């Protein structure tokens, strides 16, 4: 949803593109709205009795105060229950309702905190359409930035501004609303009346600015015809200069409006214009990966404010920093979070994780592999700071529990791991395109995303998601290696950062074998807590690296050379494997009873597991393709042997 400046020192890792993220120590946060219980949708279940089709805002506001002068919001909706007797909505208790009408009839409004209720003269049947118009005014809670709803501030150049950030549950601090992520308004008309000379940015297209009807006041009319969630509706007002350009999609005659609002333009544009102009390239690149920018028939734009980060308001991001990482992050949300919104707050990694993932994706394309790796390393460092971090949010009671590095950086590296384990890289991006097209302008859950990933990859991801999304922590590896002739032996010993919750991680791991200036990269699958791998590599090996390109989430607990690795006791103990090579199965004789056996391919993927029996044990191989395999023995005999299948 948002990108918030961290106080973590590692965030300053890359000059020119450095930004910070949300954490419990947040530079911009002055107040946080806490909820007393888990909140997944609305403040009151009766809000679920209707589905919003259209919103019309008539706001009367200035750029020098958050005070809302007499304004009104009209909600058009359809009844979705058998009989609706009350219209229930949310508006903060510091705001005063002057009057309200349902279908033109003036009716009283009862209040219980922020929950407002209008008893209807007669019940409305399922399918009935109604309009609810609420007139109100007052002073919202003071504060600023994230988690406050509406903010007044002054830029470093002395420009007054007022802007809104409704995420997660603070839209009620500036308009009468229904705060449900599963009920998008089909369209919105936004009329913002402000002092003359003050500009206003909002969602969709600016259709008209009326500068003559009311002396000393201008009214800006914005409209979006795309479905939009309540927390993505926004305004930003200041004595802005608007800055319009058009971008063109590769291979298409279609163009799209880029409409930005900057203050202090004389000094702002020379310093930062090139960074904001790069959004054209970002849109084109992301469109090639995930499908065309979803709202291309309207626009994309940014309103610059003093916000300590960015917020991905649909088609008009509110942003307060100028680095390209944050610009890419908020743009990516237009696909992941806006075009497809998560189904519950617990699923919010589907928004924040992908937005964070986009940072190194963009950097890799336009700034080079080294910049992308540096960004991934910063994400990894943040993820490793939480030994029992969990990607899925099972405590949605407060904004503090929603927005942590688990949903940002840990989720980003998890997504990168999902990419690394793809049978082909193109299939990973096929997952993302399919996800976007399947749930276009709607909501999706973790289970929905997982089902698409399994369909595209062609295998179950139950274990993977149980460990990385619903589990806690990460694997820790102690690595030893040796080389005997041209054979390289690598042993991975895995422990876990939070073993009481997740006792093992099955994950791909990247290894880099180095021999002076020569190197090679190998992908293995860590399936067991102790696992050995063998590779044929002729150069004389000098060192080994684990996860060198930061493909996966793991902590390196040391890498050492073990001169004894690879010299086993199989033949000293008269243990015999035959035939080897084998056309069908292998047999192993004289092995201690109940020795644990694991047959693996050369990448370390476990194909069969069992225990030795008294006398001769059969290792099944008739169904396997021709090639080399490894048999790992654990127990009284701890080693491995290469098996060859004809």
N, C-alpha and C positions, 0 to 999 in steps of 0.2 A: 503494500500500500504506500509506504512512504519510505523515504530515506532520511535518517536523522543523524546529525553529527555526533560521532563518538568522542569520548575523551581518551580512548586508548591510544597510546603512543604509536603502535604499529600502523595505525591508519595513515600516517604520513610517509608511506613507503615509497611513493613515486612522485617526484616533483612534477607539477603541471597537471597531473590527473588525480591527485590525492584527494580523497574525501573520507568521511567517517560514516559510521553506521549506527543504528539504534543499539543502545545497551541500557542497562540499569542506571548508568551514569550518563545522562543525556544533556548536552550543552544547552539545548534550547528549551527543555522542559521546565516550566514554572509551576504547573499544577497537573495533576492526573485525576481523571474521573474514575473512581473505583466502583465496581459493582459488588454487591454482597453475595451473589450467587452466579454460577456459570450462565453466560448469556449466549445463546446460539442464534436467536432471531429477534423477537420483538419484546417490548416491555410488558405487553399484556396480550394474552392469547386471542382476545376479541379483535385485535388488529388483523388477524388472519382470516377474517370473515369477508374481506374484499381484496380485489386485485386492482392496482392502480394502472390506468391507461394513459392519463395525461396530467401534467402539472402546469399551472400558470402562476408565475410569481409577479407581483407588483410591489417592488421594494422601493422604499424612500429612505435614503441613507446618505451620509457624507464621507469624505475621505479623512476626516479629522477626529472621528469618534466612532465607537461601535454601537452607539445608541441607534435603535431602529425607530424611525419616525413612523406614524400611522401607515401601515402596509397591509397587504393581504395576499394570501395564497389560496388558489382554487385547485382542489383535487377532484379529478373525474375518475370514477372507479366502477368496477362491476362486482356484484355480490357473488360469492363462490360457496355459500352455505345455503341450506334449505330455506332459512329464514333469518334475516338480520334485523335486530330490534334496536341496536345501538351503533353509533359511529364512534369509534375509539381511535385516538391519535396521540402523538407526543408533542409537547411544547414545554420548554423549561419553565419552572415556577417563577423565575425573575421577570418573565415576559407576561404582559397583561393582555388578555383577550377582550376586545371591545365589543365584538358581536360575531355571530356565526349563522350561516344559512345552509340548510340542506334542501336541494332542489328549489331554491328561492324562498323557502319558508324560514323566517327568523326563529331561532330556537336557543334555549339556554344551554350553557356549557358547565358541567361539573368537573371538579379537579381533584385528583389524588396524587400529589406531587407533580411529576411531569406528565402523568397519564391524564388525558382529557377525554370526557365522555359527553356525547350528545344523544339523548333518548329520542328516537324517531317517533313522529306522530302515528305512524303505522308501519308494520314490519315490511321489509323489502324482500321479495322472493329471489331465489337463485336466478342469476342471469340478468337481473335488473341493473341498469346503469344509473348512477346518481352523481351529483356534484355537491361538494362540500366546500364552502368558502368561509375562510376565517380571517377576520380583521384583528390586528394586534399591534402592540407597540411596546417599547421599554428598553431597559439596559441589560444586555446579556451579562453573564459572569465575566469579570475582568480576568486577564491572564494573557497568554500569548502563544503563538506557534501551534504545536501539535496538542491535541487532546483538549482544546478549549472551545472550538466551534468557530469563533470569529475574533479577529485580532486587529487592533490599531497599533501602528508603529511608525517610526520615521526613519528613512534611509540615512546612510552616512552623508549623503549630499543634501539632506534637509527636506526630502520629499515625504509628505504625509501619505499614508496608504492604509487601506482596510482590506483584509482578505479573509477567506474562510477555509477551514480544514475540518471536515465533519467526521473523519475517521477516528475511532470506530463507532462511537455512539453519541456524538455531540452535535449532530445536525439540529437536534431539538433546541440548541442554544441560539439558533437564529431563524428557524422557520418551523411551522407546524407540519409534522412529518410522520411517516411510518418507517421505522428503522429495521427493515428486513432485507437481508442480502438476497433473498429469493424472490423479491417482488420488484422488478425493474419497471419504472414508468416507460411507456412506449414512446413518449415524446414530451418535450418541455419547451414552453415559451417563457423566457426570462426578460422582464421589463425592469430596468434598474434606473431610478431617477436620482440624479446626483447634482452637485453644484456645477454651474457652467464651466467648461474647460476641463472637467474631470472625465477621464476615460474609464471604461469598465470592460474587463475581459470575462468571458463565461464560456459555457459549453456550446458547441455547434457553430453556427454562422451568425455573424453580425448582420442583421437584415436592414436596420435603419437606426439613425440617431436623430431624434427630434430635438432641435435646438431652439424652436420658436414658440411652442404652445404655452409653456410656462416661463415667465420672465425669471432669469437667473438660474434656471434649472435645465438640465439636459436629460433626456430619457433614451437609454440604449436598449434596443430590442434584439436579443439573441434567441435562436431557435435551434434545437436539435431534434431530429426525427429518428434517431437511433435509440433503442432501449438503453436505459441508464439506471444504475443503482443510486440510492439516496446519498451515499457517502461520496459519490463521484460528482455530484452537483456542486458548483462553486461559483463564487464571484471574486474578483480582485479589482479594486478601484484605486486610482491615483492619477496624478497629472502625468499620465504616461504619454509616450509617443508610440504609435503602433508601427510595426515593421512587417511588411508583407513581402513574401517572395512566393515562387511556385517551383515545385519539384516535379520531375518527370520519371515515370517508372520505366525501367529498362525493357526494351522490346515492346513497348506499348505507346500509342499516341496520347494516352491519358496523362493529365497533370493534376496536381493537388495543391491547394492553398496551404502555405505556412504563414501563420498570423501570430506574431509575437508582440508583447507589450513590455517595453523597457522604460525605466525612468532615467533621468540625468543622461540623456542620449549623447550629448556632446562628448562626455568622457567615457560612457559605458561602451558604446559601439567600437571605438578604436581599440579598446583593450580586450574585448570579449567577443566581438562579432564573429571571428573565424570559428570559435568553438560552437556557438549557437547555429552558425550556418552549416556545421557538419551534420546536423540532424537530417538534412536531405539524403546524405549518403547512408546514414543509419536506417532510415525508413526504407530505402531501396534494398539495402542488404538484408534487413530483417524480413522484408516482404518476400525475398527470394527463398528464405528458409522456412517461414511459417505460414505463408499465404499473404496476399496483399494486405497492407495496412487496413484494418477493419472499417475505419470511418473516413475513407478517402474521399467520399462524395461531400464531406463537409470540410474538415481541416485537421491539422495538428498545430498547436501553438504552445507558447510558454508565457506566463506572467511572472515577471521578476519581482520578488519581494525580499523581505528580510528573514524569511523562513530558514531555519537551520538545517537545510536539506532540500527535499522535494516531495511533492505529493501528486500522484498521477491522475488528477481530475480528467475525466474523459474528454478528449480532444483539446484540452487546455490545462497543461501541467502548471501547478504553482511551484516555483523553484526559487531558491535563495543562494545557490552556489553556481559557479561557472565552469566546473571541471567536466570533462566529457564523460567520465565514468558515471556520474549522477545523471547527466543528460540521457545517456544510453539506458540506464536503469529505469528511469521514469517512462521513457518511450516504450520499452519492452512491456511495461504494464498495460499498454493499450491493447496488447494481445492477451497477456496473462494477468488477469485481474479485472480488466474492463470488458473486453470482448467475451471472454469466458471468466466468470466470477466463481469463486469457490462456493460450495454448497453450504458449508458450515464454517464457523470461525476456526474450528480445529484443523481445517484443510488449507489454512492460509499460506502454507509453504508453496502451494501451487501458484501463488501470486509472487510472494517475496523471494522464494528460492529461484524462480526462473528470472526475475528481474535482476537479482544479484549475479546469476549465471551469465546474463547477457553482457555484463561488464567485461569479463575476460574474453567472451566471444567476440565482441566488438573490437577490443584492443588487439586481439590476434589477427583480425582481418585488416585493420588499418594502421596499427602501430607496431606490429610484429610479434613474433612468438615470445621474445624475451619480456615484453611488457605484459603480455597475457599471463605468462608464468609467474611474474612478480605479483600480479593481482590474485592469482589462485593461491599463491603462498600466503598472502595476507589473509585470505578467506580461511585457509587451513589453520593458521595460527589462532584465529578467532574461534573456530570450531573446537580446537583442542583445549581451549580455556575452560570448557565445561565438561567435566569428567562424566557426568550423567545427563548430558543434554539429550533432548528428545525432539525430533523434527515435527511430529504431529503434536498439536496443542490439546492436551487433555484438561487443562485448567484455563478456561476462557473467562474467568471472573474479573480480571482487571486488564487494562492496557499494558501494564508491566509484564504480565504473563503471556500476552499475545506477541509482543514485538521484542524478540530476543535474537541473539546470534544463531540460535537453533533454527529459526525460520528463515534466516537470511544466509549466513555463511555456511553453516552445516548443510542446509538444504542445497545450496549451490554446489558443494563438493559431492553430495549424494547424487545430484543430477549428472555431474561430470562422470561419476562412477558408472551410472546407468549408461551413459554414452560409451564409456570405455569397454563395457562388456557386450556391446552390440555385435552381432555377427558381421555387420558392415556398417560403417558410419552413416551411410545414407538411410539405413533403417531407423536410426535414432531420430533423425529429422522427419522421417515419415510418421513416427509416433506423434511428434509435435503438430505436424500439419493435420493429421487425422483428428487429434484432440480438438484443434481449433475449428475444423469443419463440422465435427460431430456435435459440439456444444456451443455453436455460434450464437452469440447474443443470449446466452443462458448461464446455467450454473453446473458445476461438476464437482465431484468428490474425489478423494484419494483412490477409492475403489474404482471409480470410473476411469481415471487415468491409468491405473494399474491394468485394467482389463484391456485397454487399447495397447499398452506396451506389450502385454503377453501375446495378443493377437498378431502384432507386427513381428516380434522376435521369434514367436513360435515355440516358446517354452514357458513354464510356470515361473512366476516371480514371487511366490508366497514367502519363501524364506528370505529373499532379498528385502522385500518391503517390511516383513515382520522385524527384521534386524535393524534396518536403516531408518524407517519411518516411525514404526510403533515401538521399537526398542530404544535403548538408551546407550550412550557412550560410543566408543570406537575401539578398534583393535590396536594393540601395541605389539610390535615385532622386535625380537632379538634375532639377528641374522648371522649365520656363520657360512663360510664358503671354503672350498679348496679346489685345486686343479691337479689332476694326475694325468700326465700326458696331454691328450687333447680333450679329456673329459672334465667338465666343470661340475662340482657338487655344491648345491646350495641347500641349507636347512633353515626353514622359517619356524620359529617358536612363537606362537601367539598367546598373549594374555589380553585381558579386557579392562577398560577403564572403569566399567560399572558392572562387574560380573554378577552381582545379585539380580540384575535385571536382564542383561543379555550376556549369556555365557560363551557365545562363539559368534564370529562373523565369517560368513563365507563370501569371499570377495576376490575379484581380480586384483593382482598386484603387478606393477611394472618393475622389472629389474634391469639395471644397466651394467653389463660386463665391460670392464675397461682393461686395456693393455696399452699403456702409454697413450699415444694419440689415437689409437684404434679403439672403437667401442661397438657394442651391439645391444639392442634392446630386446627384451623377452617379456612376454605376458604370461604369468602363471595364475592358477586359481588356488587360492588358499582355502582348502576345504576341511582341514584338520588342525588341531591346536599345535601339533608337531608334524611337520611335513618336509620331505626331502625331494629335491628335483635334480635331474641330471641333464646336462647339455653337452653337445659336441661342439667345441670351439677351439680351433688350432692356435690362435695367438696366445703368447704367454701372459696370463692374466695378472694384473697388478692391484686391482681394487674392484669393489662392487658397490653400487648404489641401489637403494630401494626407493621406489616412488619418485624418481628424479624429476618427472614432469608434472607432478602433483595431479595425477589422474584420480586418485582415491583418497579417502579419509583414513589416515592411520598415523600413529606416532612411531618414529624410529627410535628404538631403545638400544641401538648399538650394532655395529657390523664388524666382525672380526674374522680373520683367517684361521681355520682350524686344520692343522697339518694331518690330523688323524681322520678327518672326514673322508669317506670313500674307501677306507681300508676296513672291511668287515670281517666277521667270524663265521660266515656261512660254511665255507668249505673246511675250515679248521674243525668244525663240529660235525663233519660228515653229512651236512645237509645237502640234498641234491635236488635240483630242478630239471625236469626233462619232460618231453623233448624241448629244446630251446636252441634254434627256432622251432615253433610248433605250427602245424597246419590247422589244428583244432584247439584242444585244450592243453594246458600245462599241468604237470603233476609235481608235487613237492613232497619229498620223503624225509623222515627222521626229524621233523620239526616238533619242538615241544608243544604238547596239547594246549589248545586255547590261545595260541599266539594270534594276535589281531592282524588281519591281512587287509590290504587295500590295493586294488588294481587301479592304476591311473594312466591317462594318456600323458604324453611328454610335456603338456602344459600344466599338469597337476590336477586335472579334473578327475574326480573319483568316479570310476565306472562300475566297480563292484567292491563290496566289503563282506568279510566273513571271518571265521575262526578256523584254525587248523584242527584236524581230528587225529586220533591215534593212527599211526601208520602213514598212509598216503592221503594227501589232500589234493583235490582237483580245483584248478583255477580256470573258470570258464572263459573261453576265448573264441569258440567256433563262430560266434556272430560278429566278431570284430573285423574291421577292414585290415588289410595288410599294413604293417608299420611297426614302430617301436613303442613299447609300453614299460611302465615301472611297477614293480610290486614292492610295497612297503610292508615291513614286518615290525610289529611293536609288541613288547612284553619282555620275555626272557631274552629274546634276540631283537635288537633294535637296529635295523638297517634296511637297505633296499637293494634291488637287483633289477637289471634291465631284462625285459622279456621281448622276444622278437616273434611277430606273427607273420606267416607267409600269406 
